[in-house]
Amino acid sequence: MHLVPADRAGHRTIDGHRVCEAIAAIGDTAHVRSCADRFALLADPGRLALLLALHRTGPLAVTDLAVATGMRDPAVSQALRLLRTAGAVAGEKEGRVVRYRLVDAALRPLLDQCASDAPVIHGPSAARPADYPGRFAKTTAGSS
């Protein structure tokens, strides 16, 4: 049990070699935290919808993202602020318009997986965050 940290060395184990394999599989705790933070960005349906839109279409302005996702402009701005702070998106100003784009390359394969699992629906019946009031109530209350 050569990988067990000193503070846990006295704990009883059943399969010591598997404990070492598990510790090796977990890896660096800072990396685990970084991955957990990245998944937390995707855990909110509104943020995920924004990231999927930016991933598939490229740079979009707040108002366009609001229309695409069914969210209100302030909710989109708030979510983009968080995504920008996390380093997931960046805004590029063109005159008075700021267009946001996905910049975190590590999110791309995760978003590809989400996009490949989603059915493609076109037209007025296309699902959007506003269609799920229980999940999006905080970010889309009163949106049309």
N, C-alpha and C positions, 0 to 999 in steps of 0.2 A: 504494500500500500504506500508506494513511494510518492504518489501525487497528493495524498491527503494532507491538507494544511495542519500545522502544529496544533492549532486551537481545536481541531476535530480528531486528532490522532488517537485519543483515548476512547472514542465512541465505538460501540460494538457494531460490527458489520456482519452480514450473512455471506455475501460474495465480494470479498475484498478486491479481487481483480476487476470485477465489473464496476466497483466504485471508482477505481482509477480510470477506467474507460469512460465512465460518466463524467468525471471531472475533466478529462481531456476533451470530451465532446462539448462540454459547456464552454470551455475556453476562458478567455479573459473577461472579467466581470464588466469592464468598461465597454467592451464590444457587445456584450449581452444587453447592457443598458442602452447603447446606441441603437441596436436592433429593436428593442422594446419601444423606444421613443419613435422610431420610424413607423412601427405598426400602430402606435397610438394615433399618429396622423391619419392613418387609413381607417381607424375605428369609427370615426364620425361619418355618417352617410353624406352629409352636406360637403364636407371636405373631400371625401372620396369622389363624389360627383364632380367637383371642381377639378380635382387632379386628373380624373379620367378625361374630362373635356379638354384640358390643356395638353394632356399626353397625346390625344388623338388628332387634335386640330391645330395645335401650335398656339401662338400668342393670341389672347383675347382680352378685351376690356371688361371692366366690372359689369357694366350694363349688359353686355352680350352674354357674359357668364350667368347673370341673373336670369335672363330669358331662357338660356339653355337648360339651367338646372331647376327653374321654378322657384328659386330663392329670391328674397328681396335684396336690393342693392346694399343696404347696410350690413346684412348678414354675410353677403359675399365679401364685402370689404373687411369685415372682422375676421372671417376665415382666412382670407388671403394674407392678412397681417400676421396671423399665427403661422401660416405656411411659409411666409417670407422670413420670419424670425427663425424658424427651424431650418432654413436653407433649402427648402423644397422648391420654392418658386422665386422668380425675380421679376421685377417690373421694369419695363423700358418705356420711357416717356417720349412720346411723339407729339409735340405741340402741347395741347391740353389733355391729351388722352394717354393713359398709362395702360399698356398691354402687358399682361402677365404670361410667363412661360415656365414650363417645368425645367428645373436645373439640376435636380438630384438624380443622377444616373442610377443610383441604387434602387430608386422607386420604379423605374421603367419595367423591369421584369415582373414586379408585383402587380403593376397596373395592367400589363399585358395579360397576366393570368386572370385578373378580375374581368377584363374586357372580353376575353375568350370564353368565359363562363356565362356571360350575360347574353340573353336573347336580344337580337336586334329588332327593334320595333320602330316603325316610322309613322309619321302623321300624328293626328290629334290624340290617338290612344297611347302614344309613347309615354312610358312611366317617367316620372321626375320626382325630385324630393318632396314637392308639395303634395304628391299623391299619397304620402305616408305621414299623415299628421301626427301620429303617435311618436314617430322617430324624429320628425323634423320640426316639432312644435316650437322649439326654442329659436330656431333660425328662420322659420318661414311663417310665423303667425301673421295672419291677415293677408298673405300673398294671394295673388290671383293667377 
